């Protein structure tokens, strides 16, 4: 039996419901179900009592929590540049040291870390026998999401970039979550091709199919006063500038102005919250689409997935992206997708098959793709079915989990 330590800054449900949180939770679940002995090392939750944390994830998993001390100016949720370049690497030193102690005591065979969370282990890798697998996540700290602030942002992220590079240098394998991201991993982390493994982020389709069905989507439409034949454009994600929602607002405003959307028969539903909310609200007002927009904030899983079922088309206008679980979720719910060419999105959205790909940061291209989609709604059903088939074949945990365990076995042989 393989004994693995998973080391991550956050996990669902202890630290919210982001892409990293959900991925770590699903990975831990898959590995435990496959018979591996799993230890999860993460930061202490702010609210959940210690006795309930293991049960909230999986009672078969050994949970170790270490402090994550956010600095006064870093923000409560730990998502600012200041926090990610100070508190995060310090957490990585503590969490990685905890993993090293488990290896030293003969309790762990493989260490699998996310981002800078295994920095303490990377610094001791030469004295350790357990291989290190690193998932560097989206590498936002290496990419500029706003050219006007690129220089300042890159300077602020310097400590985090150094921490992630140190982890990559020590890793036996570095995971690229999409084929499109492999060149990014090679360029930013200086990892040779033979040390890169392509294993995509994945979905638990059994869980997803249980959480919401078509009837749930109908219920939400009725509650929101949306007709059964009305067009619902859905977007989801944290409200940050790099998600590009302001460009989508501009695109929808232009489509409305030129009469390319049914005047009373459409809504843009945006799910998520974050520091860019007020700026986005102003962009929505400037685009003249306040009366057509539902800005719903953060939702529970059942409501988020019910909105996938309620939607006609999923639109993801990201300027910078890692793998994008929300896009995979929309595809799993059989929705056609309009997305940008950011990050790993082109690995998922195949033009003409299950959606449209447009250049990031181009409202005119977004408008053109959306216009083409809504003019041929009958085609959207077939595209949605194709998206589901892509997820089942390439992005399910059955495929990704099996590849992960095979990677561990190969490193231990």
C-alpha positions as CSV (number, residue, x, y, z in Angstrom):
1,X,0.0,0.0,0.0
2,X,1.3,3.4,-1.0
3,X,1.5,6.0,1.8
4,X,1.2,9.5,0.4
5,X,1.3,12.9,2.0
6,X,-0.8,15.5,0.2
7,X,0.3,19.1,1.1
8,X,-1.8,22.0,0.1
9,X,-2.7,25.5,1.3
10,X,-6.4,24.9,1.1
11,X,-9.0,22.1,0.8
12,X,-12.8,22.0,0.5
13,X,-14.8,22.3,2.8
14,X,-12.4,23.7,5.4
15,X,-11.2,26.7,3.3
16,X,-14.0,27.5,0.9
17,X,-14.9,26.3,-2.6
18,X,-12.3,27.4,-5.1
19,X,-10.6,25.4,-7.8
20,X,-7.7,24.3,-5.6
21,X,-9.9,23.5,-2.7
22,X,-12.1,21.2,-4.7
23,X,-9.2,19.6,-6.6
24,X,-7.4,18.7,-3.4
25,X,-10.6,17.3,-1.8
26,X,-11.4,15.2,-4.8
27,X,-7.8,13.9,-5.1
28,X,-7.8,12.9,-1.4
29,X,-11.1,11.1,-1.9
30,X,-9.9,9.2,-4.9
31,X,-6.7,8.1,-3.3
32,X,-8.5,6.9,-0.2
33,X,-11.1,5.0,-2.3
34,X,-8.2,3.4,-4.2
35,X,-6.7,2.0,-1.0
36,X,-3.8,4.4,-0.5
37,X,-2.9,5.6,3.0
38,X,-3.4,9.3,2.8
39,X,-2.1,12.1,5.1
40,X,-3.3,15.6,4.3
41,X,-1.2,18.6,5.5
42,X,-3.0,21.9,5.2
43,X,-3.6,25.2,7.1
44,X,-5.7,25.4,10.2
45,X,-9.3,26.4,9.4
46,X,-10.5,29.6,11.0
47,X,-13.9,28.4,12.1
48,X,-14.3,24.6,12.1
49,X,-13.5,22.9,15.5
50,X,-10.5,20.6,15.2
51,X,-12.6,17.5,16.1
52,X,-14.8,18.0,13.0
53,X,-12.2,18.7,10.4
54,X,-11.2,15.2,9.5
55,X,-14.8,14.0,9.3
56,X,-15.5,17.0,7.0
57,X,-13.0,15.6,4.5
58,X,-12.8,11.9,5.0
59,X,-12.5,9.8,8.2
60,X,-10.0,7.5,6.5
61,X,-7.6,10.5,6.0
62,X,-5.0,11.5,8.6
63,X,-5.2,15.3,8.9
64,X,-2.3,17.5,10.0
65,X,-2.8,21.3,10.2
66,X,-0.2,23.9,10.6
67,X,-0.5,27.7,11.2
68,X,-1.0,30.1,8.3
69,X,-0.4,33.6,9.7
70,X,-1.8,36.3,7.4
71,X,-0.1,39.6,7.7
72,X,-2.2,42.7,8.6
73,X,-2.3,44.3,5.2
74,X,-2.7,41.0,3.3
75,X,-6.5,40.6,3.5
76,X,-8.6,38.2,5.5
77,X,-8.9,35.5,2.8
78,X,-5.2,35.4,2.0
79,X,-5.4,36.1,-1.7
80,X,-3.5,39.4,-2.1
81,X,-0.1,39.7,-3.6
82,X,1.3,40.6,-0.2
83,X,-0.1,37.5,1.4
84,X,0.9,35.1,-1.4
85,X,4.5,36.3,-1.2
86,X,4.8,36.4,2.6
87,X,2.4,34.1,4.5
88,X,2.2,31.5,1.8
89,X,6.0,30.7,1.5
90,X,6.2,30.7,5.3
91,X,3.3,28.2,5.4
92,X,5.2,26.2,2.8
93,X,8.2,26.0,5.1
94,X,6.1,24.7,8.0
95,X,3.9,22.3,6.0
96,X,6.9,21.0,4.0
97,X,8.8,20.4,7.3
98,X,5.8,18.4,8.6
99,X,6.0,16.2,5.5
100,X,9.7,15.7,5.9
101,X,9.2,14.6,9.5
102,X,6.7,12.0,8.3
103,X,9.2,10.7,5.7
104,X,12.0,10.7,8.3
105,X,9.9,8.6,10.6
106,X,9.1,6.1,7.9
107,X,5.4,7.0,7.7
108,X,5.2,8.3,4.1
109,X,6.4,7.0,0.7
110,X,5.5,9.9,-1.6
111,X,5.0,13.6,-1.0
112,X,2.6,15.4,-3.4
113,X,2.6,19.1,-3.0
114,X,0.7,22.0,-4.5
115,X,2.4,25.3,-5.3
116,X,4.8,26.6,-2.6
117,X,3.2,24.4,0.1
118,X,6.1,21.9,0.1
119,X,9.0,24.5,0.4
120,X,10.2,23.0,3.7
121,X,10.4,19.6,2.1
122,X,12.1,20.8,-1.0
123,X,14.9,22.3,1.1
124,X,15.4,18.8,2.6
125,X,14.9,16.8,-0.5
126,X,18.5,15.8,-0.8
127,X,18.4,14.1,2.6
128,X,15.0,12.3,1.9
129,X,14.2,9.1,0.2
130,X,10.5,9.8,-0.6
131,X,10.0,11.2,-4.1
132,X,8.3,14.6,-4.5
133,X,5.5,15.3,-6.9
134,X,4.7,18.9,-7.5
135,X,1.5,20.5,-8.9
136,X,2.4,24.2,-9.4
137,X,-1.2,25.1,-10.0
138,X,-2.0,28.0,-12.4
139,X,1.4,29.8,-12.1
140,X,-0.4,33.2,-11.8
141,X,2.7,34.6,-10.0
142,X,4.6,34.2,-13.3
143,X,2.1,35.8,-15.6
144,X,0.9,39.4,-15.8
145,X,-2.9,39.7,-15.8
146,X,-2.8,43.5,-16.3
147,X,0.0,44.9,-18.5
148,X,-0.2,48.3,-16.9
149,X,0.6,46.8,-13.5
150,X,2.8,44.0,-14.7
151,X,6.1,45.4,-13.4
152,X,4.8,46.1,-9.9
153,X,2.9,42.8,-9.7
154,X,5.9,40.8,-10.8
155,X,8.1,42.6,-8.2
156,X,5.5,41.8,-5.5
157,X,5.4,38.1,-6.5
158,X,9.2,37.6,-6.5
159,X,9.4,35.8,-3.2
160,X,6.6,33.4,-4.2
161,X,8.2,32.7,-7.6
162,X,11.4,31.8,-5.9
163,X,9.6,29.5,-3.6
164,X,7.7,27.7,-6.4
165,X,10.9,27.4,-8.4
166,X,12.7,25.9,-5.4
167,X,10.0,23.3,-5.1
168,X,10.1,22.5,-8.8
169,X,13.9,22.1,-8.7
170,X,13.6,19.5,-6.0
171,X,10.6,17.7,-7.5
172,X,11.0,14.3,-9.2
173,X,8.0,15.1,-11.3
174,X,6.1,18.4,-12.0
175,X,2.5,18.1,-13.1
176,X,1.2,20.2,-16.0
177,X,-2.6,20.2,-15.8
178,X,-3.0,20.6,-19.5
179,X,-1.0,20.1,-22.7
180,X,-1.3,23.8,-23.3
181,X,0.4,24.5,-20.0
182,X,3.4,22.3,-20.5
183,X,5.4,25.0,-22.3
184,X,4.5,27.4,-19.5
185,X,5.8,25.0,-16.9
186,X,9.0,24.4,-18.9
187,X,9.6,28.2,-19.4
188,X,8.9,29.5,-15.9
189,X,10.1,26.6,-13.8
190,X,13.0,25.4,-16.0
191,X,11.8,21.8,-15.8
192,X,13.1,19.5,-18.5
193,X,10.5,17.6,-20.5
194,X,11.4,14.2,-18.9
195,X,10.4,15.5,-15.5
196,X,6.9,16.8,-16.6
197,X,3.8,14.6,-16.3
198,X,0.5,15.8,-17.9
199,X,-2.3,14.9,-15.5
200,X,-5.4,17.1,-15.8
201,X,-7.6,18.5,-13.1
202,X,-10.7,16.4,-13.0
203,X,-14.3,16.1,-11.9
204,X,-16.2,13.6,-9.7
205,X,-18.9,12.9,-12.2
206,X,-20.9,10.7,-9.9
207,X,-21.1,13.5,-7.3
208,X,-21.9,16.1,-10.0
209,X,-24.7,14.1,-11.5
210,X,-26.3,13.7,-8.0
211,X,-26.0,17.3,-6.9
212,X,-28.3,18.9,-9.5
213,X,-30.6,17.9,-12.4
214,X,-32.7,19.6,-15.0
215,X,-35.6,20.0,-12.6
216,X,-33.4,22.1,-10.3
217,X,-32.5,24.4,-13.2
218,X,-36.2,24.8,-14.0
219,X,-36.9,25.7,-10.4
220,X,-34.2,28.4,-10.4
221,X,-35.5,29.9,-13.7
222,X,-39.0,30.1,-12.3
223,X,-37.8,31.7,-9.0
224,X,-35.8,34.3,-11.0
225,X,-38.7,35.1,-13.3
226,X,-36.8,33.7,-16.3
227,X,-39.0,32.1,-19.0
228,X,-38.4,28.6,-20.2
229,X,-37.3,29.8,-23.6
230,X,-35.2,32.7,-22.5
231,X,-31.5,32.8,-23.1
232,X,-29.3,32.4,-19.9
233,X,-25.6,33.2,-20.3
234,X,-23.8,31.8,-17.2
235,X,-20.4,32.7,-15.9
236,X,-18.7,31.7,-12.6
237,X,-15.5,32.5,-10.8
238,X,-13.9,34.7,-8.3
239,X,-14.5,38.4,-9.0
240,X,-10.9,39.4,-9.9
241,X,-9.6,41.4,-12.8
242,X,-7.9,38.5,-14.4
243,X,-11.2,36.7,-14.8
244,X,-12.1,39.2,-17.6
245,X,-15.8,39.6,-16.6
246,X,-15.6,43.4,-17.3
247,X,-14.8,42.5,-21.0
248,X,-17.8,40.2,-21.1
249,X,-20.0,43.0,-19.7
250,X,-18.7,45.3,-22.5
251,X,-19.4,42.6,-25.1
252,X,-23.0,42.0,-23.9
253,X,-23.6,45.8,-23.8
254,X,-22.5,46.0,-27.5
255,X,-24.7,43.1,-28.5
256,X,-27.7,44.6,-26.8
257,X,-27.0,48.0,-28.3
258,X,-26.9,46.5,-31.8
259,X,-30.0,44.4,-31.2
260,X,-28.2,41.0,-31.3
261,X,-29.8,39.8,-28.2
262,X,-33.6,39.4,-27.5
263,X,-34.5,42.5,-25.6
264,X,-36.6,40.8,-22.8
265,X,-35.6,37.3,-23.3
266,X,-32.0,37.0,-21.9
267,X,-30.1,37.2,-18.7
268,X,-26.4,37.2,-17.7
269,X,-26.0,35.2,-14.5
270,X,-22.7,35.7,-12.8
271,X,-21.8,33.6,-9.7
272,X,-18.9,34.5,-7.5
273,X,-17.5,37.2,-5.2
274,X,-14.3,38.9,-4.7
275,X,-12.3,42.2,-4.5
276,X,-13.3,43.3,-8.1
277,X,-17.0,43.3,-7.4
278,X,-17.5,47.1,-7.2
279,X,-15.4,47.7,-10.3
280,X,-17.4,45.1,-12.1
281,X,-20.7,46.6,-11.0
282,X,-19.6,49.9,-12.6
283,X,-18.6,48.1,-15.8
284,X,-22.1,46.5,-15.9
285,X,-23.7,49.9,-15.4
286,X,-21.5,51.5,-18.1
287,X,-22.5,48.7,-20.5
288,X,-26.2,49.4,-19.9
289,X,-27.0,45.8,-18.8
290,X,-27.9,46.2,-15.1
291,X,-31.5,45.1,-15.7
292,X,-30.3,42.0,-17.6
293,X,-27.6,40.9,-15.1
294,X,-28.0,38.7,-12.0
295,X,-24.9,39.1,-9.8
296,X,-25.5,36.3,-7.3
297,X,-22.3,36.2,-5.2
298,X,-21.0,33.0,-3.8
299,X,-23.5,30.0,-3.8
300,X,-23.7,26.6,-2.3
301,X,-22.8,23.6,-4.5
302,X,-26.4,22.6,-5.1
303,X,-27.4,26.1,-6.3
304,X,-24.2,26.6,-8.4
305,X,-24.8,23.3,-10.2
306,X,-28.5,24.0,-10.6
307,X,-27.6,27.2,-12.5
308,X,-25.5,25.1,-14.8
309,X,-28.7,23.2,-15.5
310,X,-30.6,26.5,-15.9
311,X,-28.2,28.0,-18.4
312,X,-28.2,28.0,-22.2
313,X,-24.5,28.8,-22.7
314,X,-21.5,29.1,-20.4
315,X,-19.1,32.0,-21.0
316,X,-15.7,32.1,-19.5
317,X,-13.8,35.3,-20.5
318,X,-10.7,34.8,-18.5
319,X,-7.5,36.8,-19.1
320,X,-5.3,34.4,-17.2
321,X,-6.2,30.9,-16.3
322,X,-4.8,27.7,-14.9
323,X,-7.1,24.7,-15.7
324,X,-10.6,26.1,-15.0
325,X,-12.7,23.6,-13.1
326,X,-15.8,25.8,-13.7
327,X,-15.5,25.2,-17.5
328,X,-15.2,21.5,-16.9
329,X,-18.3,21.6,-14.7
330,X,-20.3,23.4,-17.4
331,X,-19.2,20.8,-19.9
332,X,-20.1,18.0,-17.6
333,X,-23.6,19.6,-17.4
334,X,-23.8,19.4,-21.2
335,X,-23.4,23.1,-21.8
336,X,-21.7,24.6,-24.8
337,X,-18.9,27.0,-23.9
338,X,-17.5,30.3,-25.1
339,X,-14.0,30.7,-23.6
340,X,-10.8,32.6,-24.2
341,X,-7.5,31.0,-25.2
342,X,-6.0,31.6,-21.7
343,X,-4.2,28.8,-19.9
344,X,-5.5,25.3,-20.3
345,X,-8.9,26.4,-21.7
346,X,-8.0,25.3,-25.3
347,X,-7.4,21.8,-24.1
348,X,-11.0,21.6,-23.1
349,X,-13.0,23.8,-25.5
350,X,-12.6,22.5,-29.1
351,X,-13.9,25.0,-31.6
352,X,-16.8,23.7,-33.7
353,X,-17.2,20.6,-31.4
354,X,-18.2,21.8,-28.0
355,X,-17.8,25.6,-28.1
356,X,-15.8,28.6,-29.2
357,X,-12.4,29.9,-28.4
358,X,-11.6,33.6,-28.7
359,X,-8.5,35.8,-27.9
360,X,-8.3,36.8,-24.2
361,X,-9.1,40.4,-23.6
362,X,-11.0,41.0,-26.8
363,X,-14.7,42.1,-26.1
364,X,-15.4,42.2,-29.8
365,X,-14.4,38.5,-30.3
366,X,-16.5,37.6,-27.3
367,X,-19.5,39.4,-28.7
368,X,-19.0,37.7,-32.1
369,X,-18.8,34.2,-30.6
370,X,-21.9,34.8,-28.3
371,X,-23.8,36.2,-31.3
372,X,-23.0,33.1,-33.4
373,X,-24.0,30.8,-30.5
374,X,-27.4,32.4,-29.8
375,X,-28.3,32.5,-33.5
376,X,-28.1,28.7,-33.7
377,X,-29.5,27.4,-30.4
378,X,-30.4,24.0,-31.8
379,X,-26.7,23.3,-32.3
380,X,-25.9,24.0,-28.6
381,X,-27.5,20.7,-27.5
382,X,-25.1,18.7,-29.7
383,X,-22.2,20.8,-28.5
384,X,-23.1,20.2,-24.9
385,X,-23.3,16.5,-25.4
386,X,-19.8,16.6,-27.0
387,X,-18.5,18.5,-24.0
388,X,-19.8,15.9,-21.6
389,X,-18.1,13.1,-23.7
390,X,-14.8,15.0,-23.5
391,X,-15.0,15.3,-19.8
392,X,-15.8,11.6,-19.4
393,X,-12.9,10.5,-21.5
394,X,-10.2,12.9,-20.4
395,X,-11.2,14.9,-17.3
396,X,-12.9,12.4,-15.0
397,X,-11.3,11.2,-11.8
398,X,-11.3,7.7,-13.1
399,X,-8.8,8.9,-15.7
400,X,-6.8,11.5,-13.7
401,X,-6.8,9.5,-10.5
402,X,-5.5,6.4,-12.2
403,X,-2.7,8.4,-13.8
404,X,-1.7,9.9,-10.5
405,X,-1.4,6.5,-8.8
406,X,0.5,5.2,-11.7
407,X,2.9,8.1,-11.4
408,X,3.5,7.3,-7.7
409,X,4.2,3.7,-8.5
410,X,6.6,4.6,-11.3
411,X,8.6,6.8,-9.0
412,X,8.7,4.1,-6.3
413,X,9.8,1.2,-8.6
